[in-house]
Amino acid sequence: MEQVKAMMDADEAFTILDVRDPDEIITFGRPDWKAYKNISRGKLEPLRGKSGLNVDDKIVVFCKTGARAALAAQTLKNYGFKNGMVTQKGMDDWIMLNLPEVKLASQCK
């Protein structure tokens, strides 16, 4: 997560793909990043074509704890995405590490 925060601080061009369910985002918040997308892990395959993601995009995939992110990143790789990165931990660690740029639940509706 520190690497993702450093990328944000450097204003790198990348997309955060959050594969948590919408209710988790409302409950726990999300990183406030200009290129943020939420596609639930269970809907990634059917919505991939409509996601606006490009196979050459730099994408950081995360979820609540890291497990769904790993599965989602493998799915993207299987579809030809070349620059995927998976966080080893998830939003739980982002909050625990008190990293900034989190939109509060009330701002995510």
C-alpha positions as CSV (number, residue, x, y, z in Angstrom):
1,M,0.0,0.0,0.0
2,E,2.9,2.4,0.6
3,Q,4.0,1.9,-3.0
4,V,0.5,2.8,-4.2
5,K,0.5,5.9,-2.0
6,A,4.0,6.9,-3.4
7,M,2.6,6.5,-6.9
8,M,-0.3,8.8,-6.0
9,D,2.1,11.3,-4.5
10,A,4.1,11.3,-7.7
11,D,0.9,11.7,-9.7
12,E,1.7,8.7,-11.8
13,A,-0.8,7.6,-14.4
14,F,-2.5,4.5,-13.2
15,T,-6.0,3.2,-12.5
16,I,-7.1,1.8,-9.1
17,L,-9.5,-1.1,-9.8
18,D,-11.4,-1.8,-6.6
19,V,-13.1,-5.2,-6.9
20,R,-15.0,-4.9,-3.6
21,D,-18.8,-4.9,-3.6
22,P,-20.5,-1.6,-3.5
23,D,-21.7,-2.1,0.1
24,E,-18.1,-2.5,1.3
25,I,-17.2,0.9,-0.3
26,I,-20.1,2.6,1.4
27,T,-19.1,1.0,4.7
28,F,-15.3,1.5,4.6
29,G,-14.7,4.2,2.0
30,R,-12.3,4.2,-0.9
31,P,-9.1,5.8,-2.1
32,D,-9.8,9.2,-3.6
33,W,-8.0,8.9,-6.9
34,K,-8.8,10.5,-10.2
35,A,-8.6,7.2,-12.1
36,Y,-10.6,5.0,-9.7
37,K,-13.0,2.3,-10.9
38,N,-15.1,-0.1,-8.9
39,I,-16.2,-3.4,-10.5
40,S,-17.2,-6.2,-8.1
41,R,-15.0,-9.3,-8.5
42,G,-18.1,-11.3,-9.4
43,K,-19.0,-8.9,-12.3
44,L,-15.5,-8.4,-13.7
45,E,-15.8,-10.8,-16.6
46,P,-19.2,-9.6,-17.9
47,L,-18.4,-5.9,-17.4
48,R,-14.8,-5.9,-18.5
49,G,-15.7,-4.8,-22.1
50,K,-17.7,-1.9,-20.8
51,S,-15.2,-0.9,-18.1
52,G,-13.2,1.6,-20.1
53,L,-10.0,-0.2,-19.1
54,N,-7.4,-0.7,-21.8
55,V,-5.0,-3.7,-22.0
56,D,-2.1,-1.3,-21.9
57,D,-3.3,0.7,-18.8
58,K,-1.3,0.5,-15.6
59,I,-3.8,-1.0,-13.2
60,V,-3.5,-1.5,-9.4
61,V,-6.1,-4.0,-8.3
62,F,-7.2,-4.2,-4.7
63,C,-10.1,-5.4,-2.5
64,K,-10.7,-5.6,1.2
65,T,-8.0,-8.1,2.2
66,G,-6.2,-9.0,-1.1
67,A,-7.7,-12.4,-2.0
68,R,-10.2,-11.1,-4.6
69,A,-7.7,-8.7,-6.0
70,A,-5.3,-11.6,-6.9
71,L,-8.2,-13.5,-8.7
72,A,-9.2,-10.3,-10.5
73,A,-5.6,-9.6,-11.6
74,Q,-5.3,-13.1,-13.0
75,T,-8.6,-12.6,-14.9
76,L,-7.3,-9.4,-16.4
77,K,-4.0,-11.1,-17.4
78,N,-6.0,-13.9,-19.0
79,Y,-7.8,-11.2,-21.1
80,G,-4.5,-9.7,-22.3
81,F,-3.9,-6.9,-19.8
82,K,-0.2,-6.3,-19.5
83,N,0.4,-3.9,-16.7
84,G,-1.6,-5.2,-13.7
85,M,-0.3,-4.9,-10.2
86,V,-1.9,-6.5,-7.1
87,T,-1.7,-5.1,-3.7
88,Q,-0.6,-7.7,-1.2
89,K,-3.0,-6.3,1.3
90,G,-6.3,-4.5,0.8
91,M,-8.4,-1.6,2.0
92,D,-8.2,-3.0,5.6
93,D,-4.5,-2.3,5.6
94,W,-4.9,1.1,3.9
95,I,-7.1,2.1,6.8
96,M,-4.9,0.5,9.4
97,L,-1.8,2.3,8.1
98,N,-3.8,5.5,8.2
99,L,-2.9,6.3,4.6
100,P,-4.6,9.5,3.3
101,E,-6.8,10.1,0.3
102,V,-9.8,8.1,1.5
103,K,-13.2,9.3,0.6
104,L,-15.4,8.6,3.6
105,A,-18.5,6.4,3.3
106,S,-20.8,9.4,3.2
107,Q,-18.9,10.8,0.2
108,C,-19.1,7.5,-1.8
109,K,-22.9,7.4,-2.3
